[in-house]
Amino acid sequence: MRDFIQHQQRMIDQSNRDEFTVGAAKRAGAARIDAKELDLGTRMQLNVAHNTSGPLERSTVVADASSLPKQSLTKADAEAGLVQRVRGLESHLGLASGLLGS
């Protein structure tokens, strides 16, 4: 396995040398001097997305209140819901506040 990895690394190194440095006949000796001049415009193609809406558009759009369904909520229903939520939190977190009774 080690031989295979070393062989692959040598191939990658040679490929990088071929792609990014000038040929052996033209080498001057230093890496900065031997580097090929690259036309980045042809090497990189950019796809720019032009969003006409912002990132929070869906979360900040408020629905018209008249289109929302009407629900009547009594004080007893609200208290029961609150107690249920607190008990669920206590149960989930392993707490026993004793505020709600048993």
Short mmCIF file of the C-alpha atoms (twelve columns), coordinates in Angstrom:
data_MODEL
# 
_entry.id   MODEL 
# 
loop_
_atom_site.group_PDB 
_atom_site.id 
_atom_site.type_symbol 
_atom_site.label_atom_id 
_atom_site.label_alt_id 
_atom_site.label_comp_id 
_atom_site.label_asym_id 
_atom_site.label_seq_id 
_atom_site.Cartn_x 
_atom_site.Cartn_y 
_atom_site.Cartn_z 
_atom_site.pdbx_PDB_model_num 
ATOM 1   C CA . MET A 1   0.000   0.000  0.000   1 
ATOM 2   C CA . ARG A 2   2.850   2.346  0.870   1 
ATOM 3   C CA . ASP A 3   4.451   1.738  -2.557  1 
ATOM 4   C CA . PHE A 4   1.172   2.507  -4.293  1 
ATOM 5   C CA . ILE A 5   0.757   5.780  -2.370  1 
ATOM 6   C CA . GLN A 6   4.351   6.819  -3.123  1 
ATOM 7   C CA . HIS A 7   3.876   5.995  -6.808  1 
ATOM 8   C CA . GLN A 8   0.662   8.051  -6.952  1 
ATOM 9   C CA . GLN A 9   2.361   10.977 -5.185  1 
ATOM 10  C CA . ARG A 10  5.259   10.893 -7.661  1 
ATOM 11  C CA . MET A 11  2.764   10.944 -10.556 1 
ATOM 12  C CA . ILE A 12  0.898   13.907 -9.044  1 
ATOM 13  C CA . ASP A 13  4.159   15.775 -8.416  1 
ATOM 14  C CA . GLN A 14  5.287   15.229 -11.998 1 
ATOM 15  C CA . SER A 15  1.891   16.329 -13.318 1 
ATOM 16  C CA . ASN A 16  2.099   19.531 -11.261 1 
ATOM 17  C CA . ARG A 17  5.632   20.223 -12.501 1 
ATOM 18  C CA . ASP A 18  4.516   19.712 -16.117 1 
ATOM 19  C CA . GLU A 19  1.504   21.971 -15.711 1 
ATOM 20  C CA . PHE A 20  2.950   24.843 -13.687 1 
ATOM 21  C CA . THR A 21  6.654   25.104 -14.602 1 
ATOM 22  C CA . VAL A 22  8.522   25.791 -17.821 1 
ATOM 23  C CA . GLY A 23  10.384  22.989 -19.574 1 
ATOM 24  C CA . ALA A 24  13.800  21.759 -18.391 1 
ATOM 25  C CA . ALA A 25  15.600  23.477 -21.300 1 
ATOM 26  C CA . LYS A 26  14.357  26.915 -20.226 1 
ATOM 27  C CA . ARG A 27  14.786  26.559 -16.455 1 
ATOM 28  C CA . ALA A 28  16.787  29.237 -14.693 1 
ATOM 29  C CA . GLY A 29  16.838  27.485 -11.328 1 
ATOM 30  C CA . ALA A 30  14.427  29.151 -8.901  1 
ATOM 31  C CA . ALA A 31  10.793  28.220 -8.409  1 
ATOM 32  C CA . ARG A 32  9.569   31.776 -8.864  1 
ATOM 33  C CA . ILE A 33  11.538  32.173 -12.047 1 
ATOM 34  C CA . ASP A 34  10.601  28.757 -13.428 1 
ATOM 35  C CA . ALA A 35  6.862   29.212 -12.909 1 
ATOM 36  C CA . LYS A 36  4.732   29.408 -16.033 1 
ATOM 37  C CA . GLU A 37  2.721   32.522 -16.595 1 
ATOM 38  C CA . LEU A 38  -0.907  31.484 -16.326 1 
ATOM 39  C CA . ASP A 39  -3.888  33.161 -17.877 1 
ATOM 40  C CA . LEU A 40  -6.291  32.912 -14.975 1 
ATOM 41  C CA . GLY A 41  -9.132  34.195 -17.123 1 
ATOM 42  C CA . THR A 42  -9.096  31.026 -19.175 1 
ATOM 43  C CA . ARG A 43  -8.294  28.725 -16.238 1 
ATOM 44  C CA . MET A 44  -11.115 29.875 -14.008 1 
ATOM 45  C CA . GLN A 45  -14.673 30.229 -15.116 1 
ATOM 46  C CA . LEU A 46  -16.901 32.057 -12.703 1 
ATOM 47  C CA . ASN A 47  -20.625 31.619 -12.394 1 
ATOM 48  C CA . VAL A 48  -22.058 34.598 -10.597 1 
ATOM 49  C CA . ALA A 49  -25.566 34.333 -9.213  1 
ATOM 50  C CA . HIS A 50  -27.515 37.552 -9.266  1 
ATOM 51  C CA . ASN A 51  -30.233 37.227 -6.669  1 
ATOM 52  C CA . THR A 52  -32.963 39.786 -6.992  1 
ATOM 53  C CA . SER A 53  -34.281 39.029 -3.530  1 
ATOM 54  C CA . GLY A 54  -32.483 39.052 -0.211  1 
ATOM 55  C CA . PRO A 55  -31.635 36.028 1.913   1 
ATOM 56  C CA . LEU A 56  -34.359 36.739 4.459   1 
ATOM 57  C CA . GLU A 57  -37.184 37.409 2.050   1 
ATOM 58  C CA . ARG A 58  -39.161 34.263 2.834   1 
ATOM 59  C CA . SER A 59  -38.732 34.548 6.594   1 
ATOM 60  C CA . THR A 60  -39.637 38.235 6.838   1 
ATOM 61  C CA . VAL A 61  -42.725 38.277 4.644   1 
ATOM 62  C CA . VAL A 62  -45.681 38.769 6.946   1 
ATOM 63  C CA . ALA A 63  -48.974 37.250 5.917   1 
ATOM 64  C CA . ASP A 64  -52.052 39.420 5.906   1 
ATOM 65  C CA . ALA A 65  -53.844 38.992 9.246   1 
ATOM 66  C CA . SER A 66  -57.212 38.580 7.522   1 
ATOM 67  C CA . SER A 67  -55.991 35.448 5.733   1 
ATOM 68  C CA . LEU A 68  -54.921 33.685 8.937   1 
ATOM 69  C CA . PRO A 69  -57.378 31.228 10.489  1 
ATOM 70  C CA . LYS A 70  -59.166 32.515 13.566  1 
ATOM 71  C CA . GLN A 71  -58.737 30.520 16.748  1 
ATOM 72  C CA . SER A 72  -60.314 31.212 20.067  1 
ATOM 73  C CA . LEU A 73  -57.975 30.503 22.956  1 
ATOM 74  C CA . THR A 74  -59.212 30.638 26.500  1 
ATOM 75  C CA . LYS A 75  -57.032 31.391 29.491  1 
ATOM 76  C CA . ALA A 76  -57.424 27.798 30.726  1 
ATOM 77  C CA . ASP A 77  -56.224 26.437 27.349  1 
ATOM 78  C CA . ALA A 78  -53.217 28.748 27.405  1 
ATOM 79  C CA . GLU A 79  -52.291 27.720 30.961  1 
ATOM 80  C CA . ALA A 80  -52.682 24.021 30.115  1 
ATOM 81  C CA . GLY A 81  -50.414 24.441 27.106  1 
ATOM 82  C CA . LEU A 82  -47.830 26.275 29.176  1 
ATOM 83  C CA . VAL A 83  -47.858 23.602 31.879  1 
ATOM 84  C CA . GLN A 84  -47.476 20.895 29.241  1 
ATOM 85  C CA . ARG A 85  -44.461 22.680 27.721  1 
ATOM 86  C CA . VAL A 86  -42.751 23.221 31.069  1 
ATOM 87  C CA . ARG A 87  -43.293 19.584 32.068  1 
ATOM 88  C CA . GLY A 88  -41.880 18.483 28.741  1 
ATOM 89  C CA . LEU A 89  -38.786 20.629 29.286  1 
ATOM 90  C CA . GLU A 90  -38.352 19.317 32.832  1 
ATOM 91  C CA . SER A 91  -38.693 15.768 31.596  1 
ATOM 92  C CA . HIS A 92  -36.270 16.300 28.723  1 
ATOM 93  C CA . LEU A 93  -33.647 18.037 30.830  1 
ATOM 94  C CA . GLY A 94  -34.096 15.800 33.865  1 
ATOM 95  C CA . LEU A 95  -35.155 18.670 36.097  1 
ATOM 96  C CA . ALA A 96  -37.595 18.715 38.973  1 
ATOM 97  C CA . SER A 97  -38.434 22.357 39.689  1 
ATOM 98  C CA . GLY A 98  -41.467 21.554 41.780  1 
ATOM 99  C CA . LEU A 99  -43.192 24.690 40.551  1 
ATOM 100 C CA . LEU A 100 -45.978 22.840 38.791  1 
ATOM 101 C CA . GLY A 101 -46.754 20.271 41.407  1 
ATOM 102 C CA . SER A 102 -46.994 16.626 40.417  1 
# 
